[in-house]
Amino acid sequence: MTALPILRLVLRPNPPRLLTVVIAVALIIVGVSVTVFPLDFVNEALNIVQGYAGTNIEVTSEIGWLFLLVANLVLIAGSLLPGI
């Protein structure tokens, strides 16, 4: 029996790499800290990173929701695209 031609086009998701998962988890932690549940260590870490980078960007609730969305997109891309 041969498979139907349409069945050859099925996506085969792979587990994302550890770096992709770490980036997604960091984005989720920052997003949750900004939008739902403020975490002091996240705010301190953001201040340290901004001081090191020389920026003074205010992280608003819109940015937090964007971080939560991007974290999910990073995990989806990491599982569907090889090497990410």
GUMAR-826370 format. One record per residue: x negated, y, z negated of N, C-alpha, C, CB in turn; residue in one letter. Coordinates in steps of 0.02 Angstrom, whole numbers, always signed. Each point is the difference from the previous one (the first is absolute). Glycine has a CB too. Layout:
BEGIN
<drenmi n_u="X" n_v="Y" n_w="Z" ca_u="X" ca_v="Y" ca_w="Z" c_u="X" c_v="Y" c_w="Z" cb_u="X" cb_v="Y" cb_w="Z" res="A"/>
...
END
This chain:
BEGIN
<drenmi n_u="-42" n_v="-59" n_w="+0" ca_u="+42" ca_v="+59" ca_w="+0" c_u="-44" c_v="+62" c_w="+0" cb_u="+91" cb_v="-62" cb_w="-60" res="M"/>
<drenmi n_u="-76" n_v="+108" n_w="+102" ca_u="-37" ca_v="+63" ca_w="+1" c_u="+43" c_v="+54" c_w="-33" cb_u="-61" cb_v="-34" cb_w="+106" res="T"/>
<drenmi n_u="+26" n_v="+81" n_w="-136" ca_u="+35" ca_v="+54" ca_w="-34" c_u="+28" c_v="+49" c_w="+51" cb_u="-75" cb_v="-12" cb_w="-100" res="A"/>
<drenmi n_u="+128" n_v="+44" n_w="+82" ca_u="+28" ca_v="+51" ca_w="+43" c_u="-49" c_v="+58" c_w="+6" cb_u="+117" cb_v="-34" cb_w="-33" res="L"/>
<drenmi n_u="-119" n_v="+69" n_w="+89" ca_u="-47" ca_v="+56" ca_w="+8" c_u="+10" c_v="+55" c_w="-52" cb_u="-4" cb_v="-25" cb_w="+121" res="P"/>
<drenmi n_u="+65" n_v="+34" n_w="-143" ca_u="+12" ca_v="+54" ca_w="-49" c_u="-32" c_v="-16" c_w="-68" cb_u="+107" cb_v="+28" cb_w="+60" res="I"/>
<drenmi n_u="-114" n_v="-91" n_w="-76" ca_u="-28" ca_v="-19" ca_w="-64" c_u="-76" c_v="+13" c_w="-4" cb_u="+90" cb_v="-85" cb_w="-10" res="L"/>
<drenmi n_u="-123" n_v="+95" n_w="+65" ca_u="-72" ca_v="+14" ca_w="+0" c_u="-15" c_v="+70" c_w="-25" cb_u="-14" cb_v="-79" cb_w="+94" res="R"/>
<drenmi n_u="+63" n_v="+124" n_w="-93" ca_u="-10" ca_v="+69" ca_w="-18" c_u="+15" c_v="+14" c_w="-73" cb_u="+28" cb_v="+29" cb_w="+115" res="L"/>
<drenmi n_u="-22" n_v="-80" n_w="-156" ca_u="+16" ca_v="+8" ca_w="-70" c_u="-62" c_v="+26" c_w="-37" cb_u="+86" cb_v="-93" cb_w="+6" res="V"/>
<drenmi n_u="-76" n_v="+143" n_w="-49" ca_u="-55" ca_v="+27" ca_w="-39" c_u="-19" c_v="-49" c_w="-55" cb_u="+37" cb_v="+117" cb_w="+24" res="L"/>
<drenmi n_u="-100" n_v="-125" n_w="-35" ca_u="-24" ca_v="-42" ca_w="-53" c_u="-37" c_v="+44" c_w="-51" cb_u="-10" cb_v="-100" cb_w="+79" res="R"/>
<drenmi n_u="+45" n_v="+121" n_w="-132" ca_u="-31" ca_v="+45" ca_w="-47" c_u="-56" c_v="-34" c_w="-39" cb_u="+108" cb_v="+61" cb_w="-10" res="P"/>
<drenmi n_u="-160" n_v="-23" n_w="-3" ca_u="-57" ca_v="-23" ca_w="-39" c_u="-1" c_v="+38" c_w="-66" cb_u="-66" cb_v="-28" cb_w="+105" res="N"/>
<drenmi n_u="+34" n_v="+1" n_w="-156" ca_u="-7" ca_v="+40" ca_w="-62" c_u="-45" c_v="+60" c_w="+12" cb_u="+18" cb_v="-104" cb_w="-69" res="P"/>
<drenmi n_u="-1" n_v="+162" n_w="+43" ca_u="-42" ca_v="+59" ca_w="+9" c_u="-66" c_v="-7" c_w="-38" cb_u="+102" cb_v="+70" cb_w="+17" res="P"/>
<drenmi n_u="-152" n_v="-33" n_w="+4" ca_u="-64" ca_v="-1" ca_w="-33" c_u="+5" c_v="+33" c_w="-69" cb_u="-59" cb_v="+1" cb_w="+111" res="R"/>
<drenmi n_u="+11" n_v="-15" n_w="-153" ca_u="+1" ca_v="+25" ca_w="-69" c_u="-3" c_v="+77" c_w="-1" cb_u="-55" cb_v="-106" cb_w="-39" res="L"/>
<drenmi n_u="+16" n_v="+135" n_w="+84" ca_u="-5" ca_v="+73" ca_w="+3" c_u="+67" c_v="+31" c_w="+17" cb_u="-120" cb_v="-9" cb_w="+34" res="L"/>
<drenmi n_u="+157" n_v="-22" n_w="+11" ca_u="+66" ca_v="+25" ca_w="+18" c_u="+47" c_v="-3" c_w="-60" cb_u="-18" cb_v="-37" cb_w="+118" res="T"/>
<drenmi n_u="+14" n_v="-17" n_w="-156" ca_u="+43" ca_v="-7" ca_w="-58" c_u="-18" c_v="+51" c_w="-54" cb_u="+13" cb_v="-123" cb_w="+25" res="V"/>
<drenmi n_u="-79" n_v="+135" n_w="-35" ca_u="-22" ca_v="+49" ca_w="-50" c_u="+23" c_v="+70" c_w="+19" cb_u="-100" cb_v="-72" cb_w="-25" res="V"/>
<drenmi n_u="+95" n_v="+89" n_w="+88" ca_u="+24" ca_v="+66" ca_w="+23" c_u="+75" c_v="+7" c_w="-10" cb_u="-94" cb_v="+5" cb_w="+84" res="I"/>
<drenmi n_u="+132" n_v="-58" n_w="-67" ca_u="+72" ca_v="+2" ca_w="-8" c_u="+20" c_v="+6" c_w="-74" cb_u="+12" cb_v="-68" cb_w="+105" res="A"/>
<drenmi n_u="-46" n_v="+31" n_w="-148" ca_u="+15" ca_v="+3" ca_w="-72" c_u="-16" c_v="+69" c_w="-28" cb_u="-23" cb_v="-123" cb_w="-11" res="V"/>
<drenmi n_u="-33" n_v="+153" n_w="+33" ca_u="-17" ca_v="+68" ca_w="-23" c_u="+53" c_v="+50" c_w="+22" cb_u="-122" cb_v="-30" cb_w="+5" res="A"/>
<drenmi n_u="+145" n_v="+24" n_w="+57" ca_u="+52" ca_v="+45" ca_w="+24" c_u="+65" c_v="-10" c_w="-38" cb_u="-52" cb_v="-1" cb_w="+113" res="L"/>
<drenmi n_u="+69" n_v="-61" n_w="-129" ca_u="+61" ca_v="-14" ca_w="-39" c_u="-6" c_v="+30" c_w="-70" cb_u="+19" cb_v="-105" cb_w="+66" res="I"/>
<drenmi n_u="-77" n_v="+97" n_w="-98" ca_u="-8" ca_v="+26" ca_w="-68" c_u="+7" c_v="+76" c_w="+0" cb_u="-74" cb_v="-96" cb_w="-29" res="I"/>
<drenmi n_u="+42" n_v="+129" n_w="+77" ca_u="+5" ca_v="+73" ca_w="+4" c_u="+72" c_v="+21" c_w="+16" cb_u="-121" cb_v="+8" cb_w="+37" res="V"/>
<drenmi n_u="+153" n_v="-43" n_w="+10" ca_u="+69" ca_v="+16" ca_w="+18" c_u="+48" c_v="-8" c_w="-58" cb_u="-26" cb_v="-34" cb_w="+115" res="G"/>
<drenmi n_u="+19" n_v="-20" n_w="-152" ca_u="+44" ca_v="-11" ca_w="-58" c_u="-14" c_v="+51" c_w="-54" cb_u="+5" cb_v="-122" cb_w="+26" res="V"/>
<drenmi n_u="-69" n_v="+139" n_w="-36" ca_u="-18" ca_v="+49" ca_w="-51" c_u="+29" c_v="+69" c_w="+15" cb_u="-105" cb_v="-65" cb_w="-22" res="S"/>
<drenmi n_u="+108" n_v="+82" n_w="+85" ca_u="+24" ca_v="+66" ca_w="+19" c_u="+76" c_v="+3" c_w="+0" cb_u="-103" cb_v="+17" cb_w="+68" res="V"/>
<drenmi n_u="+135" n_v="-71" n_w="-46" ca_u="+73" ca_v="+3" ca_w="+11" c_u="+41" c_v="-24" c_w="-59" cb_u="-23" cb_v="-16" cb_w="+119" res="T"/>
<drenmi n_u="+4" n_v="-40" n_w="-150" ca_u="+44" ca_v="-32" ca_w="-48" c_u="-26" c_v="+5" c_w="-71" cb_u="+36" cb_v="-77" cb_w="+89" res="V"/>
<drenmi n_u="-96" n_v="+53" n_w="-100" ca_u="-26" ca_v="-8" ca_w="-67" c_u="-70" c_v="+30" c_w="-5" cb_u="+68" cb_v="-105" cb_w="-15" res="F"/>
<drenmi n_u="-75" n_v="+165" n_w="-14" ca_u="-65" ca_v="+32" ca_w="-1" c_u="-51" c_v="-39" c_w="-43" cb_u="+57" cb_v="+110" cb_w="+15" res="P"/>
<drenmi n_u="-114" n_v="-123" n_w="+14" ca_u="-54" ca_v="-36" ca_w="-34" c_u="-59" c_v="+47" c_w="-8" cb_u="+39" cb_v="-112" cb_w="+47" res="L"/>
<drenmi n_u="-62" n_v="+121" n_w="-108" ca_u="-54" ca_v="+48" ca_w="-13" c_u="-66" c_v="-20" c_w="+33" cb_u="+55" cb_v="+26" cb_w="-108" res="D"/>
<drenmi n_u="-71" n_v="-90" n_w="+109" ca_u="-64" ca_v="-20" ca_w="+29" c_u="-2" c_v="+12" c_w="+75" cb_u="-13" cb_v="-84" cb_w="-90" res="F"/>
<drenmi n_u="+71" n_v="+82" n_w="+123" ca_u="+3" ca_v="+13" ca_w="+71" c_u="-12" c_v="+75" c_w="+13" cb_u="+80" cb_v="-96" cb_w="+17" res="V"/>
<drenmi n_u="-50" n_v="+138" n_w="-58" ca_u="-10" ca_v="+72" ca_w="+8" c_u="-73" c_v="+19" c_w="-13" cb_u="+119" cb_v="+20" cb_w="-35" res="N"/>
<drenmi n_u="-150" n_v="-51" n_w="-16" ca_u="-70" ca_v="+14" ca_w="-13" c_u="-44" c_v="-24" c_w="+57" cb_u="+22" cb_v="-10" cb_w="-123" res="E"/>
<drenmi n_u="-6" n_v="-49" n_w="+151" ca_u="-39" ca_v="-26" ca_w="+56" c_u="+7" c_v="+45" c_w="+62" cb_u="+14" cb_v="-116" cb_w="-46" res="A"/>
<drenmi n_u="+47" n_v="+141" n_w="+58" ca_u="+10" ca_v="+45" ca_w="+57" c_u="-39" c_v="+65" c_w="-10" cb_u="+114" cb_v="-49" cb_w="+18" res="L"/>
<drenmi n_u="-117" n_v="+75" n_w="-80" ca_u="-39" ca_v="+60" ca_w="-13" c_u="-74" c_v="-12" c_w="+11" cb_u="+86" cb_v="+36" cb_w="-83" res="N"/>
<drenmi n_u="-110" n_v="-94" n_w="+64" ca_u="-71" ca_v="-16" ca_w="+11" c_u="-15" c_v="-5" c_w="+74" cb_u="-4" cb_v="-61" cb_w="-110" res="I"/>
<drenmi n_u="+47" n_v="+27" n_w="+147" ca_u="-11" ca_v="-7" ca_w="+72" c_u="+4" c_v="+68" c_w="+35" cb_u="+48" cb_v="-116" cb_w="-4" res="V"/>
<drenmi n_u="+0" n_v="+157" n_w="-15" ca_u="+5" ca_v="+66" ca_w="+31" c_u="-59" c_v="+44" c_w="-19" cb_u="+124" cb_v="-11" cb_w="-1" res="Q"/>
<drenmi n_u="-149" n_v="+5" n_w="-60" ca_u="-59" ca_v="+38" ca_w="-20" c_u="-62" c_v="-22" c_w="+38" cb_u="+49" cb_v="+15" cb_w="-112" res="G"/>
<drenmi n_u="-54" n_v="-80" n_w="+124" ca_u="-57" ca_v="-26" ca_w="+38" c_u="+4" c_v="+20" c_w="+73" cb_u="-7" cb_v="-97" cb_w="-78" res="Y"/>
<drenmi n_u="+67" n_v="+97" n_w="+106" ca_u="+9" ca_v="+18" ca_w="+71" c_u="+2" c_v="+76" c_w="+9" cb_u="+62" cb_v="-107" cb_w="+18" res="A"/>
<drenmi n_u="-53" n_v="+145" n_w="-71" ca_u="+3" ca_v="+72" ca_w="+6" c_u="+66" c_v="+27" c_w="+24" cb_u="-120" cb_v="-3" cb_w="+21" res="G"/>
<drenmi n_u="+174" n_v="-34" n_w="-32" ca_u="+66" ca_v="+22" ca_w="+22" c_u="+44" c_v="+13" c_w="-60" cb_u="-12" cb_v="-65" cb_w="+107" res="T"/>
<drenmi n_u="+67" n_v="+99" n_w="-95" ca_u="+48" ca_v="+12" ca_w="-53" c_u="+70" c_v="-9" c_w="+31" cb_u="-78" cb_v="+81" cb_w="-61" res="N"/>
<drenmi n_u="+94" n_v="-143" n_w="+78" ca_u="+63" ca_v="-16" ca_w="+33" c_u="+50" c_v="-22" c_w="-54" cb_u="-58" cb_v="-34" cb_w="+108" res="I"/>
<drenmi n_u="+116" n_v="+66" n_w="-109" ca_u="+52" ca_v="-18" ca_w="-48" c_u="+39" c_v="-59" c_w="+28" cb_u="+8" cb_v="+119" cb_w="-42" res="E"/>
<drenmi n_u="-4" n_v="-172" n_w="+4" ca_u="+37" ca_v="-59" ca_w="+21" c_u="+72" c_v="+7" c_w="-25" cb_u="-106" cb_v="-73" cb_w="-3" res="V"/>
<drenmi n_u="+151" n_v="+83" n_w="+50" ca_u="+71" ca_v="+10" ca_w="-15" c_u="+38" c_v="-65" c_w="+5" cb_u="-8" cb_v="+118" cb_w="+42" res="T"/>
<drenmi n_u="+72" n_v="-115" n_w="-57" ca_u="+40" ca_v="-61" ca_w="+5" c_u="+8" c_v="-24" c_w="+72" cb_u="+62" cb_v="+36" cb_w="-103" res="S"/>
<drenmi n_u="-62" n_v="+11" n_w="+151" ca_u="+3" ca_v="-20" ca_w="+70" c_u="-62" c_v="-39" c_w="+20" cb_u="+70" cb_v="+101" cb_w="+25" res="E"/>
<drenmi n_u="-128" n_v="-79" n_w="-48" ca_u="-62" ca_v="-36" ca_w="+14" c_u="+2" c_v="-69" c_w="-34" cb_u="-64" cb_v="+109" cb_w="+8" res="I"/>
<drenmi n_u="+93" n_v="-113" n_w="-67" ca_u="+6" ca_v="-64" ca_w="-35" c_u="+43" c_v="-49" c_w="+39" cb_u="-13" cb_v="+59" cb_w="-107" res="G"/>
<drenmi n_u="+70" n_v="-35" n_w="+133" ca_u="+42" ca_v="-44" ca_w="+41" c_u="-36" c_v="-20" c_w="+64" cb_u="+103" cb_v="+55" cb_w="-47" res="W"/>
<drenmi n_u="-141" n_v="-10" n_w="+76" ca_u="-38" ca_v="-16" ca_w="+59" c_u="-53" c_v="-53" c_w="-15" cb_u="+19" cb_v="+117" cb_w="+43" res="L"/>
<drenmi n_u="-52" n_v="-112" n_w="-102" ca_u="-49" ca_v="-51" ca_w="-20" c_u="+33" c_v="-69" c_w="-7" cb_u="-66" cb_v="+89" cb_w="-59" res="F"/>
<drenmi n_u="+126" n_v="-90" n_w="+30" ca_u="+36" ca_v="-64" ca_w="-7" c_u="+17" c_v="-30" c_w="+68" cb_u="+46" cb_v="+40" cb_w="-108" res="L"/>
<drenmi n_u="-26" n_v="+1" n_w="+156" ca_u="+15" ca_v="-24" ca_w="+67" c_u="-63" c_v="-24" c_w="+35" cb_u="+96" cb_v="+79" cb_w="+6" res="L"/>
<drenmi n_u="-150" n_v="-40" n_w="-10" ca_u="-62" ca_v="-18" ca_w="+33" c_u="-29" c_v="-64" c_w="-29" cb_u="-22" cb_v="+121" cb_w="+24" res="V"/>
<drenmi n_u="+29" n_v="-132" n_w="-89" ca_u="-25" ca_v="-61" ca_w="-31" c_u="+34" c_v="-62" c_w="+31" cb_u="-22" cb_v="+63" cb_w="-107" res="A"/>
<drenmi n_u="+86" n_v="-59" n_w="+117" ca_u="+36" ca_v="-56" ca_w="+32" c_u="-22" c_v="-9" c_w="+72" cb_u="+97" cb_v="+20" cb_w="-75" res="N"/>
<drenmi n_u="-106" n_v="+36" n_w="+111" ca_u="-22" ca_v="-5" ca_w="+70" c_u="-70" c_v="-29" c_w="+5" cb_u="+73" cb_v="+97" cb_w="+28" res="L"/>
<drenmi n_u="-117" n_v="-80" n_w="-75" ca_u="-68" ca_v="-27" ca_w="+0" c_u="+2" c_v="-75" c_w="-10" cb_u="-45" cb_v="+109" cb_w="-45" res="V"/>
<drenmi n_u="+86" n_v="-133" n_w="-1" ca_u="+6" ca_v="-72" ca_w="-11" c_u="+29" c_v="-36" c_w="+61" cb_u="+14" cb_v="+21" cb_w="-122" res="L"/>
<drenmi n_u="+35" n_v="+9" n_w="+154" ca_u="+29" ca_v="-31" ca_w="+60" c_u="-52" c_v="-2" c_w="+56" cb_u="+115" cb_v="+41" cb_w="-33" res="I"/>
<drenmi n_u="-150" n_v="+14" n_w="+43" ca_u="-52" ca_v="+1" ca_w="+52" c_u="-56" c_v="-49" c_w="-16" cb_u="+27" cb_v="+120" cb_w="+25" res="A"/>
<drenmi n_u="-44" n_v="-126" n_w="-89" ca_u="-53" ca_v="-46" ca_w="-19" c_u="+19" c_v="-72" c_w="+10" cb_u="-37" cb_v="+83" cb_w="-82" res="G"/>
<drenmi n_u="+101" n_v="-99" n_w="+79" ca_u="+20" ca_v="-69" ca_w="+10" c_u="+13" c_v="-17" c_w="+74" cb_u="+49" cb_v="+2" cb_w="-114" res="S"/>
<drenmi n_u="-31" n_v="+48" n_w="+154" ca_u="+15" ca_v="-13" ca_w="+70" c_u="-58" c_v="+11" c_w="+47" cb_u="+115" cb_v="+31" cb_w="-26" res="L"/>
<drenmi n_u="-160" n_v="+14" n_w="+9" ca_u="-57" ca_v="+14" ca_w="+43" c_u="-62" c_v="-34" c_w="-27" cb_u="+50" cb_v="+110" cb_w="+34" res="L"/>
<drenmi n_u="-84" n_v="-150" n_w="+5" ca_u="-59" ca_v="-34" ca_w="-26" c_u="-57" c_v="+49" c_w="-12" cb_u="+34" cb_v="-104" cb_w="+60" res="P"/>
<drenmi n_u="-70" n_v="+94" n_w="-115" ca_u="-58" ca_v="+41" ca_w="-15" c_u="+14" c_v="+61" c_w="-42" cb_u="-45" cb_v="-40" cb_w="+103" res="G"/>
<drenmi n_u="+108" n_v="+53" n_w="-120" ca_u="+15" ca_v="+59" ca_w="-41" c_u="+15" c_v="-22" c_w="-71" cb_u="+45" cb_v="+61" cb_w="+99" res="I"/>
END
